[in-house]
Amino acid sequence: MATQILTLIGVLIGALTSYFVTAAAERAKFRQEMATRWDERKLDTYIEYVTCIKEIQRAAMDAGRARDQGIDAAEALQAMEAGEGRRSILFETFILLSNEKAAAAAHAVNQRTWELLKAARGPASGIAELRPIPLVEALNVLHEAARSDLTISSGAPAR
């Protein structure tokens, strides 16, 4: 009888151990899947936001170029304003998903973008007035912060 009880206790311990190990592995797998899902969403948001900023910059430069050539800049300015509306919406998602460093970098990009918008809206602004705005430098800082947030190394690929 004692051996049967010991056998039963051994089976019970084995079953409980198996259950707890499997449950811990499933929880770890679920956490990893959720982290991957959020990283994918972050990456998509970061790409959309930066693309929108580049579209605004391109439209502003097109407006400046048109003014330099004596052409109506209305179409470029309209594209620029549409991009700004989209940037504003994307920024909210960006802030919700990003870490503190990426969020601060995005705020700096917003500031440079607003400076560019203000200059581009001026009636006499051409390319010369728009180029000195340091938007590219702010974007470079944002790229680095986003890579860090997504744990993407910025160095050479490992071998």
C-alpha positions as CSV (number, residue, x, y, z in Angstrom):
1,M,0.0,0.0,0.0
2,A,2.8,2.4,0.8
3,T,4.4,1.8,-2.5
4,Q,1.1,2.6,-4.3
5,I,0.8,5.9,-2.3
6,L,4.4,6.8,-3.2
7,T,3.8,5.9,-6.8
8,L,0.6,8.1,-6.8
9,I,2.5,11.0,-5.1
10,G,5.3,10.6,-7.7
11,V,2.7,10.7,-10.6
12,L,1.0,13.7,-9.0
13,I,4.3,15.6,-8.6
14,G,5.2,14.8,-12.2
15,A,1.8,15.9,-13.4
16,L,2.0,19.2,-11.4
17,T,5.5,19.8,-12.6
18,S,4.5,19.2,-16.2
19,Y,1.5,21.6,-15.8
20,F,3.5,24.4,-14.3
21,V,6.4,24.1,-16.8
22,T,3.9,24.1,-19.7
23,A,1.9,27.0,-18.2
24,A,5.1,29.1,-17.8
25,A,6.2,28.3,-21.3
26,E,2.8,29.3,-22.7
27,R,2.9,32.6,-20.7
28,A,6.4,33.4,-22.0
29,K,5.3,32.6,-25.6
30,F,2.2,34.8,-25.2
31,R,4.3,37.7,-23.8
32,Q,6.7,37.3,-26.7
33,E,3.9,37.3,-29.2
34,M,2.4,40.4,-27.7
35,A,5.8,42.2,-27.7
36,T,6.3,41.3,-31.3
37,R,2.8,42.5,-32.2
38,W,3.4,45.9,-30.5
39,D,6.9,46.2,-32.1
40,E,5.3,45.6,-35.5
41,R,2.7,48.3,-34.8
42,K,5.4,50.7,-33.5
43,L,7.5,50.1,-36.6
44,D,4.6,50.8,-38.9
45,T,3.7,53.9,-37.0
46,Y,7.3,55.2,-37.0
47,I,7.5,54.6,-40.7
48,E,4.2,56.4,-41.4
49,Y,5.1,59.3,-39.3
50,V,8.6,59.8,-40.8
51,T,7.1,59.4,-44.3
52,C,4.5,62.0,-43.6
53,I,7.2,64.4,-42.4
54,K,9.2,63.8,-45.6
55,E,6.1,64.5,-47.7
56,I,5.5,67.8,-45.8
57,Q,9.2,68.7,-46.4
58,R,9.0,67.8,-50.1
59,A,5.8,69.9,-50.5
60,A,7.3,72.9,-48.7
61,M,10.4,72.7,-50.9
62,D,8.1,72.4,-54.0
63,A,6.3,75.6,-52.9
64,G,9.6,77.4,-52.4
65,R,10.8,76.2,-55.8
66,A,7.6,77.3,-57.5
67,R,7.9,80.8,-55.9
68,D,11.5,81.0,-57.0
69,Q,10.4,80.3,-60.6
70,G,7.4,82.7,-60.4
71,I,4.9,79.9,-60.5
72,D,1.8,79.6,-58.3
73,A,2.6,77.5,-55.3
74,A,-1.0,76.8,-54.2
75,E,-0.9,73.1,-55.2
76,A,2.3,72.5,-53.2
77,L,1.0,74.5,-50.2
78,Q,-2.3,72.5,-50.3
79,A,-0.3,69.2,-50.3
80,M,1.8,70.6,-47.4
81,E,-1.3,71.4,-45.4
82,A,-2.9,68.0,-46.0
83,G,0.4,66.4,-44.9
84,E,0.3,68.5,-41.7
85,G,-3.2,67.3,-40.9
86,R,-2.1,63.7,-41.3
87,R,1.1,64.3,-39.3
88,S,-1.0,65.6,-36.4
89,I,-3.0,62.5,-36.3
90,L,-0.1,60.1,-36.7
91,F,1.8,61.9,-33.9
92,E,-0.8,60.9,-31.4
93,T,-0.3,57.2,-32.2
94,F,3.4,57.7,-32.2
95,I,3.3,59.1,-28.7
96,L,1.1,56.3,-27.4
97,L,3.4,53.6,-28.7
98,S,6.9,55.1,-28.3
99,N,9.3,55.2,-25.4
100,E,10.3,58.5,-23.8
101,K,13.4,59.1,-25.9
102,A,11.5,58.5,-29.2
103,A,8.7,60.8,-28.0
104,A,11.1,63.6,-27.2
105,A,12.8,63.2,-30.6
106,A,9.3,63.3,-32.3
107,H,8.5,66.6,-30.4
108,A,11.7,68.1,-31.8
109,V,10.8,66.9,-35.3
110,N,7.4,68.6,-34.8
111,Q,9.1,71.9,-33.9
112,R,11.3,71.8,-37.0
113,T,8.3,70.9,-39.1
114,W,6.3,73.8,-37.8
115,E,9.2,76.1,-38.5
116,L,9.3,74.8,-42.0
117,L,5.5,75.2,-42.4
118,K,5.7,78.8,-41.1
119,A,8.5,79.7,-43.5
120,A,6.8,78.0,-46.4
121,R,3.5,79.8,-45.8
122,G,5.3,83.2,-46.1
123,P,4.4,84.9,-49.3
124,A,8.0,85.5,-50.4
125,S,9.7,82.3,-49.1
126,G,11.8,80.4,-51.6
127,I,14.2,77.5,-51.3
128,A,16.9,79.7,-49.7
129,E,14.6,80.5,-46.8
130,L,13.5,76.9,-46.3
131,R,16.8,75.0,-46.5
132,P,18.4,76.3,-43.3
133,I,15.6,74.8,-41.1
134,P,17.4,71.8,-39.4
135,L,14.6,69.2,-40.0
136,V,17.0,66.5,-41.3
137,E,19.1,66.7,-38.2
138,A,16.0,66.3,-36.0
139,L,14.9,63.3,-38.2
140,N,18.3,61.7,-37.7
141,V,17.9,61.9,-33.9
142,L,14.4,60.4,-34.3
143,H,15.7,57.6,-36.4
144,E,18.3,56.7,-33.8
145,A,15.7,56.9,-30.9
146,A,13.3,54.7,-32.9
147,R,16.0,52.1,-33.6
148,S,16.8,52.1,-29.9
149,D,13.1,51.7,-29.0
150,L,12.7,48.8,-31.4
151,T,16.1,47.4,-30.2
152,I,17.5,47.5,-33.7
153,S,21.3,48.0,-33.7
154,S,22.6,50.8,-35.8
155,G,26.0,49.2,-36.3
156,A,27.2,46.7,-38.8
157,P,25.4,43.4,-39.0
158,A,26.9,40.7,-36.8
159,R,28.5,37.7,-38.4
